[in-house]
Amino acid sequence: MKKKPIGIFDSGVGGLTVAHAIKQILPGESLIYFGDTAHLPYGDKSAESIRYYSHRITQFLLDHDAKVVLVACNSASASAFDYLKEEFRDKTILIDVIDPVVDYIGTKNFKKIGIIGTKRTISSGTYERKISEKSPESAVVSLTTPLLVPMIEEGFIFDDISNAIIRAYLSNESLGGIEALILGCTHYPIIKNQISKIFNFNVEVIDSARLVSIILRNILEQKNLLNDSGNSRDMFFISDYTPYFGKIAKMFFEGEINLQKADIWS
C-alpha cells in the first residue's frame, strides 16, 4: 500500500500546482494525475455535471491503485466533495482543497478576507459558510473571476493581456481593505506573483497547495502509508490533448513527463 500512488485530479493544469507542492514535501511519493481537459473549465458547469465527472475520475484513479484521492479543484471540492465521500466512503481516503485553507484561516485574526474563484465555487458559498464557522469575526467578500482559468489554460500568463485582466478584476472596490486573499482555484497560484503585485505585496495571498500537502503528509503518516522506499514514478493523464498542458507540466516537473490521453467518457 505504501508504494501505491497518490491520485490527484483537476479540470486542467491547475491541480499541477498542488502536485508540485506534494512532490516538494513528499518527494518519495508517486503521483497519478488526471486533468479533465475535455470538460474544462469546471467553473461554469452545473453541480450535477461536476459530480458526474468527479465520480468517474475518482473511479479511474482507484482503478489505477491510488491509495488516496486528492480533489485538487475548488469547483469540484465545493460541488462534489461531500458526494464523493459518501460514494467512496469504504474505498479510499479523500482530501479536498477547501478545508485546509479554512482551517488555516481559523488560526489567524484577519478582519477582512477576500476570495476569488470560478462561478461555481463562489456561487456555492462553501468558503463563506465554512469561514463563518471557523472565524466568525472575519468579514468575507467574494468575487467571481471567470476569465482567469481559460486565460491560464490558453497560455496567457506573465504578459500584458494577463496583467490587464488580473488588474480589472482585483481593482473591484469590494476587495478594498482586505488583509488576506484566498485563491479559490488551483489554477491561480500560477499567477500568484502578479496578483500579489496588484496589492503591492501588502495582502497575504493564500493558496491551498502547500496547506493541502502538509495535511496529506500528516494523513499518510497517521495511516502508515508514507512511501519511504525512495522509488517514485509519476503518471499524467488528460481527457483531451491541449498544447499548453505539457508546457505547464514541464514548468513544475523537470524533464519529460509521462503524459497520456485517457478517454474515460466514451
C-alpha beads as a LAMMPS data file, in Angstrom:
LAMMPS data file: protein, C-alpha beads

266 atoms
265 bonds

1 atom types
1 bond types

-500.0 500.0 xlo xhi
-500.0 500.0 ylo yhi
-500.0 500.0 zlo zhi

Masses

1 110.0

Atoms # bond

1 1 1 0.000 0.000 0.000
2 1 1 2.826 2.423 0.782
3 1 1 4.181 2.234 -2.759
4 1 1 0.822 2.914 -4.389
5 1 1 0.438 6.382 -5.957
6 1 1 -1.377 9.453 -4.745
7 1 1 -4.308 10.228 -7.040
8 1 1 -4.933 13.864 -7.971
9 1 1 -7.498 15.388 -10.304
10 1 1 -8.487 18.782 -11.645
11 1 1 -10.240 20.182 -14.707
12 1 1 -6.902 21.047 -16.302
13 1 1 -3.460 22.358 -15.362
14 1 1 -4.477 23.981 -12.071
15 1 1 -4.011 20.870 -9.987
16 1 1 -0.390 20.743 -11.112
17 1 1 0.287 23.486 -8.548
18 1 1 -0.855 21.046 -5.868
19 1 1 1.016 18.126 -7.422
20 1 1 4.205 20.198 -7.462
21 1 1 3.822 21.125 -3.799
22 1 1 3.283 17.465 -2.901
23 1 1 6.490 16.457 -4.680
24 1 1 8.392 19.120 -2.737
25 1 1 7.095 17.932 0.626
26 1 1 6.795 14.224 -0.215
27 1 1 9.484 13.538 -2.854
28 1 1 9.284 9.791 -2.371
29 1 1 5.627 9.554 -3.350
30 1 1 4.413 8.542 -6.788
31 1 1 1.618 10.585 -8.350
32 1 1 -1.144 9.741 -10.794
33 1 1 -2.727 12.905 -12.112
34 1 1 -5.881 13.319 -14.189
35 1 1 -6.626 16.615 -15.931
36 1 1 -10.142 16.652 -17.362
37 1 1 -9.215 18.925 -20.251
38 1 1 -12.210 17.716 -22.279
39 1 1 -14.555 19.488 -19.858
40 1 1 -12.588 22.474 -18.601
41 1 1 -13.367 24.827 -17.057
42 1 1 -15.484 23.254 -14.324
43 1 1 -16.363 26.702 -13.030
44 1 1 -19.216 27.216 -15.482
45 1 1 -20.598 23.668 -15.243
46 1 1 -23.612 22.585 -13.193
47 1 1 -23.100 20.910 -9.824
48 1 1 -24.654 17.737 -11.248
49 1 1 -22.170 17.629 -14.127
50 1 1 -19.221 18.206 -11.800
51 1 1 -20.363 15.391 -9.530
52 1 1 -20.613 13.068 -12.527
53 1 1 -17.140 13.984 -13.818
54 1 1 -15.640 13.720 -10.342
55 1 1 -17.155 10.296 -9.719
56 1 1 -15.824 8.866 -12.980
57 1 1 -12.358 10.314 -12.454
58 1 1 -12.150 9.117 -8.851
59 1 1 -13.028 5.610 -10.018
60 1 1 -10.376 5.866 -12.745
61 1 1 -7.741 6.792 -10.164
62 1 1 -8.801 3.944 -7.888
63 1 1 -8.648 1.544 -10.843
64 1 1 -5.014 2.667 -11.153
65 1 1 -4.350 1.767 -7.495
66 1 1 -4.383 5.249 -5.956
67 1 1 -4.037 4.923 -2.172
68 1 1 -5.610 8.340 -1.603
69 1 1 -7.534 10.727 -3.879
70 1 1 -6.994 14.466 -3.728
71 1 1 -9.685 16.646 -5.280
72 1 1 -7.323 19.386 -6.492
73 1 1 -10.104 21.559 -7.876
74 1 1 -12.070 24.137 -5.907
75 1 1 -15.189 23.803 -8.063
76 1 1 -15.200 20.035 -7.559
77 1 1 -14.387 20.419 -3.863
78 1 1 -17.335 22.803 -3.462
79 1 1 -19.849 20.841 -5.535
80 1 1 -18.815 17.191 -5.335
81 1 1 -16.630 16.501 -2.297
82 1 1 -19.430 15.545 0.121
83 1 1 -20.965 13.377 -2.602
84 1 1 -17.627 11.631 -3.248
85 1 1 -17.089 10.987 0.456
86 1 1 -20.457 9.231 0.583
87 1 1 -19.939 7.261 -2.640
88 1 1 -16.396 6.118 -1.821
89 1 1 -16.518 6.105 1.977
90 1 1 -15.296 2.498 2.270
91 1 1 -12.904 2.552 -0.689
92 1 1 -10.379 5.351 -0.238
93 1 1 -9.204 8.407 1.658
94 1 1 -10.454 11.656 0.099
95 1 1 -8.960 15.121 0.603
96 1 1 -10.262 18.431 -0.744
97 1 1 -8.586 21.818 -1.239
98 1 1 -11.057 23.990 0.676
99 1 1 -10.984 22.651 4.247
100 1 1 -7.196 23.062 4.737
101 1 1 -7.480 26.738 3.730
102 1 1 -10.434 27.291 6.062
103 1 1 -8.544 25.622 8.919
104 1 1 -5.579 27.932 8.263
105 1 1 -7.844 30.997 8.288
106 1 1 -9.153 29.844 11.658
107 1 1 -5.654 30.236 13.141
108 1 1 -5.451 33.879 12.057
109 1 1 -7.226 37.089 13.067
110 1 1 -7.990 38.621 9.695
111 1 1 -10.598 41.365 9.880
112 1 1 -11.469 41.214 6.186
113 1 1 -10.839 38.343 3.777
114 1 1 -11.302 38.308 0.015
115 1 1 -11.992 35.229 -2.082
116 1 1 -11.647 34.939 -5.848
117 1 1 -12.791 31.879 -7.755
118 1 1 -14.882 30.421 -10.525
119 1 1 -18.620 30.977 -10.799
120 1 1 -19.329 27.511 -9.414
121 1 1 -17.019 27.867 -6.407
122 1 1 -18.264 31.325 -5.452
123 1 1 -21.956 30.609 -6.053
124 1 1 -21.768 27.533 -3.819
125 1 1 -20.998 29.746 -0.813
126 1 1 -18.814 26.952 0.594
127 1 1 -15.895 29.163 1.596
128 1 1 -18.107 31.809 3.199
129 1 1 -20.102 29.241 5.174
130 1 1 -17.066 27.365 6.459
131 1 1 -15.084 30.515 7.283
132 1 1 -18.025 31.930 9.253
133 1 1 -17.941 28.771 11.379
134 1 1 -14.171 28.885 11.983
135 1 1 -13.652 32.649 12.106
136 1 1 -16.995 34.362 12.796
137 1 1 -15.384 37.753 13.449
138 1 1 -13.918 37.984 9.944
139 1 1 -15.735 39.842 7.184
140 1 1 -15.663 37.875 3.923
141 1 1 -16.136 39.227 0.398
142 1 1 -16.119 37.038 -2.696
143 1 1 -15.619 37.815 -6.361
144 1 1 -16.083 35.639 -9.431
145 1 1 -13.139 35.799 -11.831
146 1 1 -14.241 33.519 -14.685
147 1 1 -11.710 34.646 -17.286
148 1 1 -8.658 33.616 -15.270
149 1 1 -8.891 29.847 -15.844
150 1 1 -9.282 29.980 -19.663
151 1 1 -6.613 32.702 -19.727
152 1 1 -4.155 30.406 -17.931
153 1 1 -5.171 27.304 -19.898
154 1 1 -4.557 29.214 -23.156
155 1 1 -1.096 30.288 -22.006
156 1 1 -1.752 33.986 -21.386
157 1 1 0.408 34.464 -18.318
158 1 1 3.176 36.937 -17.464
159 1 1 2.121 39.257 -20.307
160 1 1 0.131 42.455 -20.893
161 1 1 -3.094 40.555 -21.545
162 1 1 -2.997 38.666 -18.258
163 1 1 -1.926 41.734 -16.309
164 1 1 -4.852 43.726 -17.724
165 1 1 -7.384 41.006 -16.864
166 1 1 -5.990 40.491 -13.356
167 1 1 -5.977 44.226 -12.643
168 1 1 -9.522 44.630 -13.976
169 1 1 -10.787 42.027 -11.530
170 1 1 -8.749 42.920 -8.464
171 1 1 -9.416 46.647 -8.680
172 1 1 -13.017 45.864 -7.698
173 1 1 -13.880 48.132 -4.791
174 1 1 -15.364 45.244 -2.787
175 1 1 -11.806 44.000 -2.195
176 1 1 -10.714 47.270 -0.638
177 1 1 -9.177 46.865 2.814
178 1 1 -8.710 43.094 2.686
179 1 1 -5.883 41.634 4.741
180 1 1 -5.889 38.249 3.006
181 1 1 -6.954 36.961 -0.397
182 1 1 -7.866 33.309 -0.877
183 1 1 -7.058 31.942 -4.308
184 1 1 -10.200 29.853 -4.668
185 1 1 -8.936 27.961 -7.700
186 1 1 -5.830 25.821 -8.045
187 1 1 -5.039 27.492 -11.374
188 1 1 -4.481 30.832 -9.690
189 1 1 -1.142 30.099 -7.939
190 1 1 0.401 30.139 -11.431
191 1 1 -0.274 33.912 -11.438
192 1 1 0.194 34.405 -7.682
193 1 1 3.082 36.839 -8.073
194 1 1 1.086 39.024 -10.455
195 1 1 -1.824 39.023 -8.005
196 1 1 0.457 39.974 -5.100
197 1 1 1.864 42.875 -7.122
198 1 1 -1.618 44.344 -7.572
199 1 1 -1.805 44.683 -3.782
200 1 1 1.815 45.901 -3.504
201 1 1 2.575 42.713 -1.544
202 1 1 0.603 44.096 1.427
203 1 1 -2.062 41.382 1.355
204 1 1 -1.448 37.755 2.325
205 1 1 -2.283 35.736 -0.769
206 1 1 -3.341 32.244 0.302
207 1 1 -3.304 29.234 -1.996
208 1 1 -4.134 25.693 -0.987
209 1 1 -1.168 23.834 -2.489
210 1 1 1.262 23.776 0.441
211 1 1 -1.504 23.599 3.071
212 1 1 -3.042 20.562 1.379
213 1 1 0.367 18.901 1.026
214 1 1 1.010 19.204 4.763
215 1 1 -2.414 17.727 5.551
216 1 1 -1.716 14.890 3.116
217 1 1 1.650 14.135 4.721
218 1 1 0.043 14.013 8.179
219 1 1 -2.686 11.645 6.983
220 1 1 -0.214 9.302 5.286
221 1 1 1.917 9.228 8.437
222 1 1 -1.111 8.503 10.632
223 1 1 -2.297 5.713 8.328
224 1 1 1.226 4.278 7.942
225 1 1 1.014 4.853 4.183
226 1 1 4.040 7.095 3.699
227 1 1 6.292 5.786 0.925
228 1 1 9.800 5.570 2.373
229 1 1 11.244 3.359 -0.360
230 1 1 12.694 6.291 -2.301
231 1 1 11.343 4.979 -5.606
232 1 1 8.689 7.124 -7.264
233 1 1 7.060 7.212 -10.682
234 1 1 4.603 9.856 -11.811
235 1 1 1.914 9.466 -14.459
236 1 1 -0.186 12.222 -16.019
237 1 1 -3.451 11.626 -17.833
238 1 1 -5.609 14.098 -19.728
239 1 1 -9.033 13.506 -21.254
240 1 1 -8.198 15.569 -24.346
241 1 1 -4.920 16.829 -25.749
242 1 1 -4.253 20.531 -25.275
243 1 1 -0.991 22.098 -26.479
244 1 1 -0.442 24.006 -23.264
245 1 1 -0.805 21.203 -20.707
246 1 1 2.591 19.681 -21.437
247 1 1 4.258 23.088 -21.356
248 1 1 2.835 23.950 -17.928
249 1 1 3.621 20.462 -16.611
250 1 1 7.258 20.912 -17.592
251 1 1 7.327 24.198 -15.647
252 1 1 6.671 22.208 -12.481
253 1 1 8.304 18.858 -13.252
254 1 1 11.784 18.758 -14.744
255 1 1 12.446 16.666 -17.814
256 1 1 9.989 14.682 -19.852
257 1 1 6.703 13.743 -18.220
258 1 1 4.714 10.573 -18.781
259 1 1 1.634 12.157 -20.408
260 1 1 -1.164 10.009 -21.810
261 1 1 -4.651 10.588 -23.116
262 1 1 -7.379 8.629 -21.327
263 1 1 -10.826 8.973 -22.871
264 1 1 -12.916 7.756 -19.951
265 1 1 -16.106 9.329 -21.307
266 1 1 -16.676 7.100 -24.355

Bonds

1 1 1 2
2 1 2 3
3 1 3 4
4 1 4 5
5 1 5 6
6 1 6 7
7 1 7 8
8 1 8 9
9 1 9 10
10 1 10 11
11 1 11 12
12 1 12 13
13 1 13 14
14 1 14 15
15 1 15 16
16 1 16 17
17 1 17 18
18 1 18 19
19 1 19 20
20 1 20 21
21 1 21 22
22 1 22 23
23 1 23 24
24 1 24 25
25 1 25 26
26 1 26 27
27 1 27 28
28 1 28 29
29 1 29 30
30 1 30 31
31 1 31 32
32 1 32 33
33 1 33 34
34 1 34 35
35 1 35 36
36 1 36 37
37 1 37 38
38 1 38 39
39 1 39 40
40 1 40 41
41 1 41 42
42 1 42 43
43 1 43 44
44 1 44 45
45 1 45 46
46 1 46 47
47 1 47 48
48 1 48 49
49 1 49 50
50 1 50 51
51 1 51 52
52 1 52 53
53 1 53 54
54 1 54 55
55 1 55 56
56 1 56 57
57 1 57 58
58 1 58 59
59 1 59 60
60 1 60 61
61 1 61 62
62 1 62 63
63 1 63 64
64 1 64 65
65 1 65 66
66 1 66 67
67 1 67 68
68 1 68 69
69 1 69 70
70 1 70 71
71 1 71 72
72 1 72 73
73 1 73 74
74 1 74 75
75 1 75 76
76 1 76 77
77 1 77 78
78 1 78 79
79 1 79 80
80 1 80 81
81 1 81 82
82 1 82 83
83 1 83 84
84 1 84 85
85 1 85 86
86 1 86 87
87 1 87 88
88 1 88 89
89 1 89 90
90 1 90 91
91 1 91 92
92 1 92 93
93 1 93 94
94 1 94 95
95 1 95 96
96 1 96 97
97 1 97 98
98 1 98 99
99 1 99 100
100 1 100 101
101 1 101 102
102 1 102 103
103 1 103 104
104 1 104 105
105 1 105 106
106 1 106 107
107 1 107 108
108 1 108 109
109 1 109 110
110 1 110 111
111 1 111 112
112 1 112 113
113 1 113 114
114 1 114 115
115 1 115 116
116 1 116 117
117 1 117 118
118 1 118 119
119 1 119 120
120 1 120 121
121 1 121 122
122 1 122 123
123 1 123 124
124 1 124 125
125 1 125 126
126 1 126 127
127 1 127 128
128 1 128 129
129 1 129 130
130 1 130 131
131 1 131 132
132 1 132 133
133 1 133 134
134 1 134 135
135 1 135 136
136 1 136 137
137 1 137 138
138 1 138 139
139 1 139 140
140 1 140 141
141 1 141 142
142 1 142 143
143 1 143 144
144 1 144 145
145 1 145 146
146 1 146 147
147 1 147 148
148 1 148 149
149 1 149 150
150 1 150 151
151 1 151 152
152 1 152 153
153 1 153 154
154 1 154 155
155 1 155 156
156 1 156 157
157 1 157 158
158 1 158 159
159 1 159 160
160 1 160 161
161 1 161 162
162 1 162 163
163 1 163 164
164 1 164 165
165 1 165 166
166 1 166 167
167 1 167 168
168 1 168 169
169 1 169 170
170 1 170 171
171 1 171 172
172 1 172 173
173 1 173 174
174 1 174 175
175 1 175 176
176 1 176 177
177 1 177 178
178 1 178 179
179 1 179 180
180 1 180 181
181 1 181 182
182 1 182 183
183 1 183 184
184 1 184 185
185 1 185 186
186 1 186 187
187 1 187 188
188 1 188 189
189 1 189 190
190 1 190 191
191 1 191 192
192 1 192 193
193 1 193 194
194 1 194 195
195 1 195 196
196 1 196 197
197 1 197 198
198 1 198 199
199 1 199 200
200 1 200 201
201 1 201 202
202 1 202 203
203 1 203 204
204 1 204 205
205 1 205 206
206 1 206 207
207 1 207 208
208 1 208 209
209 1 209 210
210 1 210 211
211 1 211 212
212 1 212 213
213 1 213 214
214 1 214 215
215 1 215 216
216 1 216 217
217 1 217 218
218 1 218 219
219 1 219 220
220 1 220 221
221 1 221 222
222 1 222 223
223 1 223 224
224 1 224 225
225 1 225 226
226 1 226 227
227 1 227 228
228 1 228 229
229 1 229 230
230 1 230 231
231 1 231 232
232 1 232 233
233 1 233 234
234 1 234 235
235 1 235 236
236 1 236 237
237 1 237 238
238 1 238 239
239 1 239 240
240 1 240 241
241 1 241 242
242 1 242 243
243 1 243 244
244 1 244 245
245 1 245 246
246 1 246 247
247 1 247 248
248 1 248 249
249 1 249 250
250 1 250 251
251 1 251 252
252 1 252 253
253 1 253 254
254 1 254 255
255 1 255 256
256 1 256 257
257 1 257 258
258 1 258 259
259 1 259 260
260 1 260 261
261 1 261 262
262 1 262 263
263 1 263 264
264 1 264 265
265 1 265 266
